[in-house]
Structure formats: structure tokens, C-alpha cells
């Protein structure tokens, strides 16, 4: 059985997290498209009802806005992680990447943007777990 260096395992784990993050973003994008369609339907029904079904329109608008903000958060996290990726697809400064995402998560919580902080926390925790799992200490 060949021995795989811990650093290689760590980089593979971080790459898997990044790929999972990209997949999640695409899933959220599909949900965003669906909420936009729901919003358009609610708008049409609101107009057809003589502007009597306002609550459905308001709910659809809020749902779409929330999904848009979630999608933007995933894009932001991906941008940050991509900044730490080298030309070989690895993350040589993974500790700094983790620290940066942690600081963003804390800032979001301090700004009382708890839903966004929770999204960031999911990925911060996964990265931290992978780092600890493949740490030499």
C-alpha cells in the first residue's frame, strides 16, 4: 500500500470542499430561478385579481430576495477561496484562507446577518475539519 503524504490528502480534501461548494452554488442558482418564476406567477395573479392578492406577491418577492442574497453569499465565498487557489489547483495558503473566511463569518454575525454567517460557518467548519484531520500535530 502506497503512502500518501498528509499534505496531498489535505489538498485533496480542500479540493473536494471547493467542488462541493461549486455544486451547492449551482443548486442555489436553480432555486433562485425557481423563486423568480414563482415571483412572476404571483405578480401575474396579483394583476389578474385586480390587485387583490397582494400577500402572495409580497411573499414571493421576499422568497426571491432571500434566495438571491444566499446565492450572492455562495458567489462571495467561492471568490474568496478561488483567490487562495494556485495555478495547480491547490491551496498553499489554506490557513490564511480559513482565517479570512472565519473573519468574514464573525463580521456577518456582528452585523446581525445571521443567515449569511450560518452559510459561511458551514464551509469554515468543513475546511477546519479537513485541516485538523490531515494535520501533523
Phi and psi in radians as a Rosetta constraint file:
Dihedral C 1 N 2 CA 2 C 2 CIRCULARHARMONIC -1.354 0.35
Dihedral N 2 CA 2 C 2 N 3 CIRCULARHARMONIC 2.500 0.35
Dihedral C 2 N 3 CA 3 C 3 CIRCULARHARMONIC -1.551 0.35
Dihedral N 3 CA 3 C 3 N 4 CIRCULARHARMONIC 2.319 0.35
Dihedral C 3 N 4 CA 4 C 4 CIRCULARHARMONIC -1.855 0.35
Dihedral N 4 CA 4 C 4 N 5 CIRCULARHARMONIC 2.167 0.35
Dihedral C 4 N 5 CA 5 C 5 CIRCULARHARMONIC -1.014 0.35
Dihedral N 5 CA 5 C 5 N 6 CIRCULARHARMONIC 2.534 0.35
Dihedral C 5 N 6 CA 6 C 6 CIRCULARHARMONIC -1.001 0.35
Dihedral N 6 CA 6 C 6 N 7 CIRCULARHARMONIC -0.664 0.35
Dihedral C 6 N 7 CA 7 C 7 CIRCULARHARMONIC -1.081 0.35
Dihedral N 7 CA 7 C 7 N 8 CIRCULARHARMONIC -0.678 0.35
Dihedral C 7 N 8 CA 8 C 8 CIRCULARHARMONIC -1.142 0.35
Dihedral N 8 CA 8 C 8 N 9 CIRCULARHARMONIC -0.772 0.35
Dihedral C 8 N 9 CA 9 C 9 CIRCULARHARMONIC -1.077 0.35
Dihedral N 9 CA 9 C 9 N 10 CIRCULARHARMONIC -0.709 0.35
Dihedral C 9 N 10 CA 10 C 10 CIRCULARHARMONIC -1.085 0.35
Dihedral N 10 CA 10 C 10 N 11 CIRCULARHARMONIC -0.823 0.35
Dihedral C 10 N 11 CA 11 C 11 CIRCULARHARMONIC -1.114 0.35
Dihedral N 11 CA 11 C 11 N 12 CIRCULARHARMONIC -0.658 0.35
Dihedral C 11 N 12 CA 12 C 12 CIRCULARHARMONIC -1.128 0.35
Dihedral N 12 CA 12 C 12 N 13 CIRCULARHARMONIC -0.712 0.35
Dihedral C 12 N 13 CA 13 C 13 CIRCULARHARMONIC -1.115 0.35
Dihedral N 13 CA 13 C 13 N 14 CIRCULARHARMONIC -0.752 0.35
Dihedral C 13 N 14 CA 14 C 14 CIRCULARHARMONIC -1.154 0.35
Dihedral N 14 CA 14 C 14 N 15 CIRCULARHARMONIC -0.655 0.35
Dihedral C 14 N 15 CA 15 C 15 CIRCULARHARMONIC -1.124 0.35
Dihedral N 15 CA 15 C 15 N 16 CIRCULARHARMONIC -0.714 0.35
Dihedral C 15 N 16 CA 16 C 16 CIRCULARHARMONIC -1.079 0.35
Dihedral N 16 CA 16 C 16 N 17 CIRCULARHARMONIC -0.744 0.35
Dihedral C 16 N 17 CA 17 C 17 CIRCULARHARMONIC -1.067 0.35
Dihedral N 17 CA 17 C 17 N 18 CIRCULARHARMONIC -0.778 0.35
Dihedral C 17 N 18 CA 18 C 18 CIRCULARHARMONIC -1.080 0.35
Dihedral N 18 CA 18 C 18 N 19 CIRCULARHARMONIC -0.755 0.35
Dihedral C 18 N 19 CA 19 C 19 CIRCULARHARMONIC -1.117 0.35
Dihedral N 19 CA 19 C 19 N 20 CIRCULARHARMONIC -0.706 0.35
Dihedral C 19 N 20 CA 20 C 20 CIRCULARHARMONIC -1.096 0.35
Dihedral N 20 CA 20 C 20 N 21 CIRCULARHARMONIC -0.677 0.35
Dihedral C 20 N 21 CA 21 C 21 CIRCULARHARMONIC -1.106 0.35
Dihedral N 21 CA 21 C 21 N 22 CIRCULARHARMONIC -0.749 0.35
Dihedral C 21 N 22 CA 22 C 22 CIRCULARHARMONIC -1.086 0.35
Dihedral N 22 CA 22 C 22 N 23 CIRCULARHARMONIC -0.721 0.35
Dihedral C 22 N 23 CA 23 C 23 CIRCULARHARMONIC -1.124 0.35
Dihedral N 23 CA 23 C 23 N 24 CIRCULARHARMONIC -0.734 0.35
Dihedral C 23 N 24 CA 24 C 24 CIRCULARHARMONIC -1.089 0.35
Dihedral N 24 CA 24 C 24 N 25 CIRCULARHARMONIC -0.745 0.35
Dihedral C 24 N 25 CA 25 C 25 CIRCULARHARMONIC -1.043 0.35
Dihedral N 25 CA 25 C 25 N 26 CIRCULARHARMONIC -0.732 0.35
Dihedral C 25 N 26 CA 26 C 26 CIRCULARHARMONIC -1.145 0.35
Dihedral N 26 CA 26 C 26 N 27 CIRCULARHARMONIC -0.642 0.35
Dihedral C 26 N 27 CA 27 C 27 CIRCULARHARMONIC -1.120 0.35
Dihedral N 27 CA 27 C 27 N 28 CIRCULARHARMONIC -0.744 0.35
Dihedral C 27 N 28 CA 28 C 28 CIRCULARHARMONIC -1.156 0.35
Dihedral N 28 CA 28 C 28 N 29 CIRCULARHARMONIC -0.619 0.35
Dihedral C 28 N 29 CA 29 C 29 CIRCULARHARMONIC -1.097 0.35
Dihedral N 29 CA 29 C 29 N 30 CIRCULARHARMONIC -0.724 0.35
Dihedral C 29 N 30 CA 30 C 30 CIRCULARHARMONIC -1.108 0.35
Dihedral N 30 CA 30 C 30 N 31 CIRCULARHARMONIC -0.703 0.35
Dihedral C 30 N 31 CA 31 C 31 CIRCULARHARMONIC -1.137 0.35
Dihedral N 31 CA 31 C 31 N 32 CIRCULARHARMONIC -0.643 0.35
Dihedral C 31 N 32 CA 32 C 32 CIRCULARHARMONIC -1.099 0.35
Dihedral N 32 CA 32 C 32 N 33 CIRCULARHARMONIC -0.746 0.35
Dihedral C 32 N 33 CA 33 C 33 CIRCULARHARMONIC -1.102 0.35
Dihedral N 33 CA 33 C 33 N 34 CIRCULARHARMONIC -0.734 0.35
Dihedral C 33 N 34 CA 34 C 34 CIRCULARHARMONIC -1.102 0.35
Dihedral N 34 CA 34 C 34 N 35 CIRCULARHARMONIC -0.750 0.35
Dihedral C 34 N 35 CA 35 C 35 CIRCULARHARMONIC -1.161 0.35
Dihedral N 35 CA 35 C 35 N 36 CIRCULARHARMONIC -0.539 0.35
Dihedral C 35 N 36 CA 36 C 36 CIRCULARHARMONIC -1.179 0.35
Dihedral N 36 CA 36 C 36 N 37 CIRCULARHARMONIC -0.716 0.35
Dihedral C 36 N 37 CA 37 C 37 CIRCULARHARMONIC -1.110 0.35
Dihedral N 37 CA 37 C 37 N 38 CIRCULARHARMONIC -0.754 0.35
Dihedral C 37 N 38 CA 38 C 38 CIRCULARHARMONIC -1.060 0.35
Dihedral N 38 CA 38 C 38 N 39 CIRCULARHARMONIC -0.704 0.35
Dihedral C 38 N 39 CA 39 C 39 CIRCULARHARMONIC -1.088 0.35
Dihedral N 39 CA 39 C 39 N 40 CIRCULARHARMONIC -0.797 0.35
Dihedral C 39 N 40 CA 40 C 40 CIRCULARHARMONIC -1.082 0.35
Dihedral N 40 CA 40 C 40 N 41 CIRCULARHARMONIC -0.715 0.35
Dihedral C 40 N 41 CA 41 C 41 CIRCULARHARMONIC -1.108 0.35
Dihedral N 41 CA 41 C 41 N 42 CIRCULARHARMONIC -0.775 0.35
Dihedral C 41 N 42 CA 42 C 42 CIRCULARHARMONIC -1.097 0.35
Dihedral N 42 CA 42 C 42 N 43 CIRCULARHARMONIC -0.674 0.35
Dihedral C 42 N 43 CA 43 C 43 CIRCULARHARMONIC -1.106 0.35
Dihedral N 43 CA 43 C 43 N 44 CIRCULARHARMONIC -0.797 0.35
Dihedral C 43 N 44 CA 44 C 44 CIRCULARHARMONIC -1.070 0.35
Dihedral N 44 CA 44 C 44 N 45 CIRCULARHARMONIC -0.746 0.35
Dihedral C 44 N 45 CA 45 C 45 CIRCULARHARMONIC -1.157 0.35
Dihedral N 45 CA 45 C 45 N 46 CIRCULARHARMONIC -0.643 0.35
Dihedral C 45 N 46 CA 46 C 46 CIRCULARHARMONIC -1.102 0.35
Dihedral N 46 CA 46 C 46 N 47 CIRCULARHARMONIC -0.749 0.35
Dihedral C 46 N 47 CA 47 C 47 CIRCULARHARMONIC -1.190 0.35
Dihedral N 47 CA 47 C 47 N 48 CIRCULARHARMONIC -0.789 0.35
Dihedral C 47 N 48 CA 48 C 48 CIRCULARHARMONIC -1.106 0.35
Dihedral N 48 CA 48 C 48 N 49 CIRCULARHARMONIC -0.498 0.35
Dihedral C 48 N 49 CA 49 C 49 CIRCULARHARMONIC -1.481 0.35
Dihedral N 49 CA 49 C 49 N 50 CIRCULARHARMONIC 0.124 0.35
Dihedral C 49 N 50 CA 50 C 50 CIRCULARHARMONIC 1.267 0.35
Dihedral N 50 CA 50 C 50 N 51 CIRCULARHARMONIC 0.569 0.35
Dihedral C 50 N 51 CA 51 C 51 CIRCULARHARMONIC 1.125 0.35
Dihedral N 51 CA 51 C 51 N 52 CIRCULARHARMONIC 0.691 0.35
Dihedral C 51 N 52 CA 52 C 52 CIRCULARHARMONIC -1.814 0.35
Dihedral N 52 CA 52 C 52 N 53 CIRCULARHARMONIC -0.292 0.35
Dihedral C 52 N 53 CA 53 C 53 CIRCULARHARMONIC -1.853 0.35
Dihedral N 53 CA 53 C 53 N 54 CIRCULARHARMONIC 0.977 0.35
Dihedral C 53 N 54 CA 54 C 54 CIRCULARHARMONIC -1.170 0.35
Dihedral N 54 CA 54 C 54 N 55 CIRCULARHARMONIC -0.628 0.35
Dihedral C 54 N 55 CA 55 C 55 CIRCULARHARMONIC -1.094 0.35
Dihedral N 55 CA 55 C 55 N 56 CIRCULARHARMONIC -0.680 0.35
Dihedral C 55 N 56 CA 56 C 56 CIRCULARHARMONIC -1.088 0.35
Dihedral N 56 CA 56 C 56 N 57 CIRCULARHARMONIC -0.725 0.35
Dihedral C 56 N 57 CA 57 C 57 CIRCULARHARMONIC -1.129 0.35
Dihedral N 57 CA 57 C 57 N 58 CIRCULARHARMONIC -0.779 0.35
Dihedral C 57 N 58 CA 58 C 58 CIRCULARHARMONIC -1.105 0.35
Dihedral N 58 CA 58 C 58 N 59 CIRCULARHARMONIC -0.776 0.35
Dihedral C 58 N 59 CA 59 C 59 CIRCULARHARMONIC -1.104 0.35
Dihedral N 59 CA 59 C 59 N 60 CIRCULARHARMONIC -0.755 0.35
Dihedral C 59 N 60 CA 60 C 60 CIRCULARHARMONIC -1.131 0.35
Dihedral N 60 CA 60 C 60 N 61 CIRCULARHARMONIC -0.673 0.35
Dihedral C 60 N 61 CA 61 C 61 CIRCULARHARMONIC -1.131 0.35
Dihedral N 61 CA 61 C 61 N 62 CIRCULARHARMONIC -0.791 0.35
Dihedral C 61 N 62 CA 62 C 62 CIRCULARHARMONIC -1.096 0.35
Dihedral N 62 CA 62 C 62 N 63 CIRCULARHARMONIC -0.731 0.35
Dihedral C 62 N 63 CA 63 C 63 CIRCULARHARMONIC -1.085 0.35
Dihedral N 63 CA 63 C 63 N 64 CIRCULARHARMONIC -0.773 0.35
Dihedral C 63 N 64 CA 64 C 64 CIRCULARHARMONIC -1.142 0.35
Dihedral N 64 CA 64 C 64 N 65 CIRCULARHARMONIC -0.743 0.35
Dihedral C 64 N 65 CA 65 C 65 CIRCULARHARMONIC -1.081 0.35
Dihedral N 65 CA 65 C 65 N 66 CIRCULARHARMONIC -0.761 0.35
Dihedral C 65 N 66 CA 66 C 66 CIRCULARHARMONIC -1.093 0.35
Dihedral N 66 CA 66 C 66 N 67 CIRCULARHARMONIC -0.734 0.35
Dihedral C 66 N 67 CA 67 C 67 CIRCULARHARMONIC -1.178 0.35
Dihedral N 67 CA 67 C 67 N 68 CIRCULARHARMONIC -0.632 0.35
Dihedral C 67 N 68 CA 68 C 68 CIRCULARHARMONIC -1.107 0.35
Dihedral N 68 CA 68 C 68 N 69 CIRCULARHARMONIC -0.756 0.35
Dihedral C 68 N 69 CA 69 C 69 CIRCULARHARMONIC -1.111 0.35
Dihedral N 69 CA 69 C 69 N 70 CIRCULARHARMONIC -0.718 0.35
Dihedral C 69 N 70 CA 70 C 70 CIRCULARHARMONIC -1.080 0.35
Dihedral N 70 CA 70 C 70 N 71 CIRCULARHARMONIC -0.779 0.35
Dihedral C 70 N 71 CA 71 C 71 CIRCULARHARMONIC -1.072 0.35
Dihedral N 71 CA 71 C 71 N 72 CIRCULARHARMONIC -0.762 0.35
Dihedral C 71 N 72 CA 72 C 72 CIRCULARHARMONIC -1.068 0.35
Dihedral N 72 CA 72 C 72 N 73 CIRCULARHARMONIC -0.630 0.35
Dihedral C 72 N 73 CA 73 C 73 CIRCULARHARMONIC -1.143 0.35
Dihedral N 73 CA 73 C 73 N 74 CIRCULARHARMONIC -0.761 0.35
Dihedral C 73 N 74 CA 74 C 74 CIRCULARHARMONIC -1.088 0.35
Dihedral N 74 CA 74 C 74 N 75 CIRCULARHARMONIC -0.721 0.35
Dihedral C 74 N 75 CA 75 C 75 CIRCULARHARMONIC -1.061 0.35
Dihedral N 75 CA 75 C 75 N 76 CIRCULARHARMONIC -0.720 0.35
Dihedral C 75 N 76 CA 76 C 76 CIRCULARHARMONIC -1.124 0.35
Dihedral N 76 CA 76 C 76 N 77 CIRCULARHARMONIC -0.784 0.35
Dihedral C 76 N 77 CA 77 C 77 CIRCULARHARMONIC -1.087 0.35
Dihedral N 77 CA 77 C 77 N 78 CIRCULARHARMONIC -0.754 0.35
Dihedral C 77 N 78 CA 78 C 78 CIRCULARHARMONIC -1.089 0.35
Dihedral N 78 CA 78 C 78 N 79 CIRCULARHARMONIC -0.739 0.35
Dihedral C 78 N 79 CA 79 C 79 CIRCULARHARMONIC -1.039 0.35
Dihedral N 79 CA 79 C 79 N 80 CIRCULARHARMONIC -0.754 0.35
Dihedral C 79 N 80 CA 80 C 80 CIRCULARHARMONIC -1.119 0.35
Dihedral N 80 CA 80 C 80 N 81 CIRCULARHARMONIC -0.850 0.35
Dihedral C 80 N 81 CA 81 C 81 CIRCULARHARMONIC -1.125 0.35
Dihedral N 81 CA 81 C 81 N 82 CIRCULARHARMONIC -0.674 0.35
Dihedral C 81 N 82 CA 82 C 82 CIRCULARHARMONIC -1.066 0.35
Dihedral N 82 CA 82 C 82 N 83 CIRCULARHARMONIC -0.620 0.35
Dihedral C 82 N 83 CA 83 C 83 CIRCULARHARMONIC -1.069 0.35
Dihedral N 83 CA 83 C 83 N 84 CIRCULARHARMONIC -0.434 0.35
Dihedral C 83 N 84 CA 84 C 84 CIRCULARHARMONIC -1.686 0.35
Dihedral N 84 CA 84 C 84 N 85 CIRCULARHARMONIC 0.051 0.35
Dihedral C 84 N 85 CA 85 C 85 CIRCULARHARMONIC -1.589 0.35
Dihedral N 85 CA 85 C 85 N 86 CIRCULARHARMONIC 2.340 0.35
Dihedral C 85 N 86 CA 86 C 86 CIRCULARHARMONIC -1.574 0.35
Dihedral N 86 CA 86 C 86 N 87 CIRCULARHARMONIC -3.112 0.35
Dihedral C 86 N 87 CA 87 C 87 CIRCULARHARMONIC -1.193 0.35
Dihedral N 87 CA 87 C 87 N 88 CIRCULARHARMONIC -0.241 0.35
Dihedral C 87 N 88 CA 88 C 88 CIRCULARHARMONIC -1.674 0.35
Dihedral N 88 CA 88 C 88 N 89 CIRCULARHARMONIC 0.061 0.35
Dihedral C 88 N 89 CA 89 C 89 CIRCULARHARMONIC 1.433 0.35
Dihedral N 89 CA 89 C 89 N 90 CIRCULARHARMONIC 0.256 0.35
Dihedral C 89 N 90 CA 90 C 90 CIRCULARHARMONIC -1.867 0.35
Dihedral N 90 CA 90 C 90 N 91 CIRCULARHARMONIC 3.000 0.35
Dihedral C 90 N 91 CA 91 C 91 CIRCULARHARMONIC -2.121 0.35
Dihedral N 91 CA 91 C 91 N 92 CIRCULARHARMONIC 1.347 0.35
Dihedral C 91 N 92 CA 92 C 92 CIRCULARHARMONIC -1.124 0.35
Dihedral N 92 CA 92 C 92 N 93 CIRCULARHARMONIC -0.505 0.35
Dihedral C 92 N 93 CA 93 C 93 CIRCULARHARMONIC -1.820 0.35
Dihedral N 93 CA 93 C 93 N 94 CIRCULARHARMONIC 0.833 0.35
Dihedral C 93 N 94 CA 94 C 94 CIRCULARHARMONIC -1.118 0.35
Dihedral N 94 CA 94 C 94 N 95 CIRCULARHARMONIC -0.524 0.35
Dihedral C 94 N 95 CA 95 C 95 CIRCULARHARMONIC -1.187 0.35
Dihedral N 95 CA 95 C 95 N 96 CIRCULARHARMONIC -0.724 0.35
Dihedral C 95 N 96 CA 96 C 96 CIRCULARHARMONIC -1.161 0.35
Dihedral N 96 CA 96 C 96 N 97 CIRCULARHARMONIC -0.655 0.35
Dihedral C 96 N 97 CA 97 C 97 CIRCULARHARMONIC -1.057 0.35
Dihedral N 97 CA 97 C 97 N 98 CIRCULARHARMONIC -0.822 0.35
Dihedral C 97 N 98 CA 98 C 98 CIRCULARHARMONIC -1.080 0.35
Dihedral N 98 CA 98 C 98 N 99 CIRCULARHARMONIC -0.755 0.35
Dihedral C 98 N 99 CA 99 C 99 CIRCULARHARMONIC -1.105 0.35
Dihedral N 99 CA 99 C 99 N 100 CIRCULARHARMONIC -0.738 0.35
Dihedral C 99 N 100 CA 100 C 100 CIRCULARHARMONIC -1.093 0.35
Dihedral N 100 CA 100 C 100 N 101 CIRCULARHARMONIC -0.827 0.35
Dihedral C 100 N 101 CA 101 C 101 CIRCULARHARMONIC -1.120 0.35
Dihedral N 101 CA 101 C 101 N 102 CIRCULARHARMONIC -0.655 0.35
Dihedral C 101 N 102 CA 102 C 102 CIRCULARHARMONIC -1.094 0.35
Dihedral N 102 CA 102 C 102 N 103 CIRCULARHARMONIC -0.756 0.35
Dihedral C 102 N 103 CA 103 C 103 CIRCULARHARMONIC -1.111 0.35
Dihedral N 103 CA 103 C 103 N 104 CIRCULARHARMONIC -0.687 0.35
Dihedral C 103 N 104 CA 104 C 104 CIRCULARHARMONIC -1.124 0.35
Dihedral N 104 CA 104 C 104 N 105 CIRCULARHARMONIC -0.762 0.35
Dihedral C 104 N 105 CA 105 C 105 CIRCULARHARMONIC -1.036 0.35
Dihedral N 105 CA 105 C 105 N 106 CIRCULARHARMONIC -0.801 0.35
Dihedral C 105 N 106 CA 106 C 106 CIRCULARHARMONIC -1.129 0.35
Dihedral N 106 CA 106 C 106 N 107 CIRCULARHARMONIC -0.739 0.35
Dihedral C 106 N 107 CA 107 C 107 CIRCULARHARMONIC -1.081 0.35
Dihedral N 107 CA 107 C 107 N 108 CIRCULARHARMONIC -0.720 0.35
Dihedral C 107 N 108 CA 108 C 108 CIRCULARHARMONIC -1.076 0.35
Dihedral N 108 CA 108 C 108 N 109 CIRCULARHARMONIC -0.746 0.35
Dihedral C 108 N 109 CA 109 C 109 CIRCULARHARMONIC -1.141 0.35
Dihedral N 109 CA 109 C 109 N 110 CIRCULARHARMONIC -0.726 0.35
Dihedral C 109 N 110 CA 110 C 110 CIRCULARHARMONIC -1.100 0.35
Dihedral N 110 CA 110 C 110 N 111 CIRCULARHARMONIC -0.573 0.35
Dihedral C 110 N 111 CA 111 C 111 CIRCULARHARMONIC -1.458 0.35
Dihedral N 111 CA 111 C 111 N 112 CIRCULARHARMONIC 0.122 0.35
Dihedral C 111 N 112 CA 112 C 112 CIRCULARHARMONIC 1.069 0.35
Dihedral N 112 CA 112 C 112 N 113 CIRCULARHARMONIC 0.567 0.35
Dihedral C 112 N 113 CA 113 C 113 CIRCULARHARMONIC -1.766 0.35
Dihedral N 113 CA 113 C 113 N 114 CIRCULARHARMONIC 1.188 0.35
Dihedral C 113 N 114 CA 114 C 114 CIRCULARHARMONIC -1.142 0.35
Dihedral N 114 CA 114 C 114 N 115 CIRCULARHARMONIC -0.622 0.35
Dihedral C 114 N 115 CA 115 C 115 CIRCULARHARMONIC -1.133 0.35
Dihedral N 115 CA 115 C 115 N 116 CIRCULARHARMONIC -0.713 0.35
Dihedral C 115 N 116 CA 116 C 116 CIRCULARHARMONIC -1.243 0.35
Dihedral N 116 CA 116 C 116 N 117 CIRCULARHARMONIC -0.669 0.35
Dihedral C 116 N 117 CA 117 C 117 CIRCULARHARMONIC -1.078 0.35
Dihedral N 117 CA 117 C 117 N 118 CIRCULARHARMONIC -0.650 0.35
Dihedral C 117 N 118 CA 118 C 118 CIRCULARHARMONIC -1.156 0.35
Dihedral N 118 CA 118 C 118 N 119 CIRCULARHARMONIC -0.668 0.35
Dihedral C 118 N 119 CA 119 C 119 CIRCULARHARMONIC -1.099 0.35
Dihedral N 119 CA 119 C 119 N 120 CIRCULARHARMONIC -0.843 0.35
Dihedral C 119 N 120 CA 120 C 120 CIRCULARHARMONIC -1.050 0.35
Dihedral N 120 CA 120 C 120 N 121 CIRCULARHARMONIC -0.705 0.35
Dihedral C 120 N 121 CA 121 C 121 CIRCULARHARMONIC -1.062 0.35
Dihedral N 121 CA 121 C 121 N 122 CIRCULARHARMONIC -0.660 0.35
Dihedral C 121 N 122 CA 122 C 122 CIRCULARHARMONIC -0.961 0.35
Dihedral N 122 CA 122 C 122 N 123 CIRCULARHARMONIC -0.787 0.35
Dihedral C 122 N 123 CA 123 C 123 CIRCULARHARMONIC -1.405 0.35
Dihedral N 123 CA 123 C 123 N 124 CIRCULARHARMONIC -0.621 0.35
Dihedral C 123 N 124 CA 124 C 124 CIRCULARHARMONIC -1.051 0.35
Dihedral N 124 CA 124 C 124 N 125 CIRCULARHARMONIC -0.792 0.35
Dihedral C 124 N 125 CA 125 C 125 CIRCULARHARMONIC -1.125 0.35
Dihedral N 125 CA 125 C 125 N 126 CIRCULARHARMONIC -0.705 0.35
Dihedral C 125 N 126 CA 126 C 126 CIRCULARHARMONIC -1.133 0.35
Dihedral N 126 CA 126 C 126 N 127 CIRCULARHARMONIC -0.744 0.35
Dihedral C 126 N 127 CA 127 C 127 CIRCULARHARMONIC -1.124 0.35
Dihedral N 127 CA 127 C 127 N 128 CIRCULARHARMONIC -0.792 0.35
Dihedral C 127 N 128 CA 128 C 128 CIRCULARHARMONIC -1.051 0.35
Dihedral N 128 CA 128 C 128 N 129 CIRCULARHARMONIC -0.757 0.35
Dihedral C 128 N 129 CA 129 C 129 CIRCULARHARMONIC -1.079 0.35
Dihedral N 129 CA 129 C 129 N 130 CIRCULARHARMONIC -0.721 0.35
Dihedral C 129 N 130 CA 130 C 130 CIRCULARHARMONIC -1.172 0.35
Dihedral N 130 CA 130 C 130 N 131 CIRCULARHARMONIC -0.722 0.35
Dihedral C 130 N 131 CA 131 C 131 CIRCULARHARMONIC -1.072 0.35
Dihedral N 131 CA 131 C 131 N 132 CIRCULARHARMONIC -0.808 0.35
Dihedral C 131 N 132 CA 132 C 132 CIRCULARHARMONIC -1.144 0.35
Dihedral N 132 CA 132 C 132 N 133 CIRCULARHARMONIC -0.675 0.35
Dihedral C 132 N 133 CA 133 C 133 CIRCULARHARMONIC -1.104 0.35
Dihedral N 133 CA 133 C 133 N 134 CIRCULARHARMONIC -0.592 0.35
Dihedral C 133 N 134 CA 134 C 134 CIRCULARHARMONIC -1.920 0.35
Dihedral N 134 CA 134 C 134 N 135 CIRCULARHARMONIC 0.340 0.35
Dihedral C 134 N 135 CA 135 C 135 CIRCULARHARMONIC -1.381 0.35
Dihedral N 135 CA 135 C 135 N 136 CIRCULARHARMONIC 2.621 0.35
Dihedral C 135 N 136 CA 136 C 136 CIRCULARHARMONIC -1.356 0.35
Dihedral N 136 CA 136 C 136 N 137 CIRCULARHARMONIC -0.338 0.35
